[in-house]
Amino acid sequence: MVLEPSFIGIFLMVIMGVGSFLLGRWLSRGWRDRRRAKDMAAARAQETRQQRRARERREGRRG
């Protein structure tokens, strides 16, 4: 016996796949924010004084 996928079955699989993707993105948002902050802190720790002052000037102009 061969099972043929119906239109409704394929439609439900697509909707469930999209829902799973969006749920995963939403649930991992906090983890990504923490990772980004950690990476930025590591990058700042490697800056020279000249690079740090230039970045502070750029940030001061925005604020």
N, C-alpha and C positions, 0 to 999 in steps of 0.2 A: 504494500500500500504506500503510495507516494503522497506526501502532504504538500498541497499547493498553498503558498502564502496568499491570504486574501488581502484585499485593499485595506480593510479595517485593521488587520494584523500588522501590516507594514506601516500604516499610519500611526498606530499605537507605539510601535518600536521606535519610530522617528521622534515622536513626541517624548517618549521616555528617555531617549538618548539626549535630546536637547535639555530636558529637565535635569538629568543627571549631571550634564556638563555645567549648567548654571548653578546648581546646588554646590558642586565642587568648588567652583570659583568663589561663591559667596562664603563658604565655610573656610576656605584657605586665605581669605583676605587678611585676617589678623596675623597669620604666619608670614605672609609676604611683606606686610608693613614692618614687622619686627626684623625680618631679614634685610630689608632695604635700609632701615636705620642702622643696623649693625655694620653693613657694608659702607655706608656713608661715614660712620665714625672711624672705621678703619682707614678709609681714604683720607680723612682729615688728619689722622695721626701721622700720615706719611708726608704731609705738606711741608714745604719749606716756609720760612717766615715771609718771604716775598709772595709766595702763592697764597698764604693765609690772608695777608693784608689785601691782596687784590680781590680775593673772594669776599672779604668783609666789606670792601668798597662797593662791589657789585650788589651785595645784599642790602647795604645801606641805602643805595639808590632806589631799590624797589620799595623798601619799607617806608 
